[in-house]
Structures are given as structure tokens and as C-alpha cells.
Amino acid sequence: MEHRLQKRRPIRVKVGLAKKGEPIGSSRTIDISRGGVGIEPPQRRLRAGELVEIDLPRPIDPVPERKLRAVVIHRKPGLVGLMFVSNPLWNRQGNER
């Protein structure tokens, strides 16, 4: 099921991954939008519904923050789809998830 509301743009940067503040590994982005990011599958298997923290190397347009929480939406060969749950635009609109 497609969850994207915004078009993702291709971008390749290394990101850190954590759970509850504890590092669990790293990955590389494939694409990004205000609502989520596609990453290469990290060495540690991520499961659908799992909550992770992403540490971007710098703010990347259209995402103004470096550290974000995200939920794993899907996993397929070569791609893990994450949806941001700490999106500052949702907070401003009163739709925080």
C-alpha cells in the first residue's frame, strides 16, 4: 500500500540508525521527501511497524531537521521504506502522529 503524499527525490547519503537512543547501525538513503525516506537495507534487519531514529549528516531539502523518528512501512529487496513520525510540518498543522 502506498503511503506517500509527496514525491521523493533521489539522494545518496550515509545515515545513522538508532532505537531508543542506542545506535543500531547505518545505511544509505535512496530517496527522500518531507514524509519519508527510502534506505538500503541495513545489516540489522528492520521489521514493518518498528520505530527507529534516523540521523542525517545535515538537513536535506525538503527535510529541515537532521534527527527524525520514523516507522518502517515496508521492506523489499534493496529497499526499506520509512515514514517520518516527527515531521515538523505535521506538528504545525496539529496533525502530529
C-alpha positions, 0 to 999 in steps of 0.5 A, a space after each residue: 500500500 502506498 503511503 506517500 503524499 509527496 514525491 521523493 527525490 533521489 539522494 545518496 547519503 550515509 545515515 545513522 540508525 538508532 532505537 531508543 537512543 542506542 545506535 543500531 547501525 547505518 545505511 544509505 538513503 535512496 530517496 527522500 521527501 518531507 514524509 519519508 525516506 527510502 534506505 538500503 537495507 541495513 545489516 540489522 534487519 528492520 521489521 514493518 511497524 518498528 520505530 527507529 531514529 534516523 540521523 542525517 549528516 545535515 538537513 536535506 531539502 525538503 527535510 529541515 531537521 537532521 534527527 527524525 523518528 520514523 516507522 518502517 512501512 515496508 521492506 523489499 529487496 534493496 529497499 526499506 521504506 520509512 515514514 517520518 513520525 516527527 515531521 515538523 510540518 505535521 506538528 504545525 498543522 496539529 496533525 502530529 502522529 
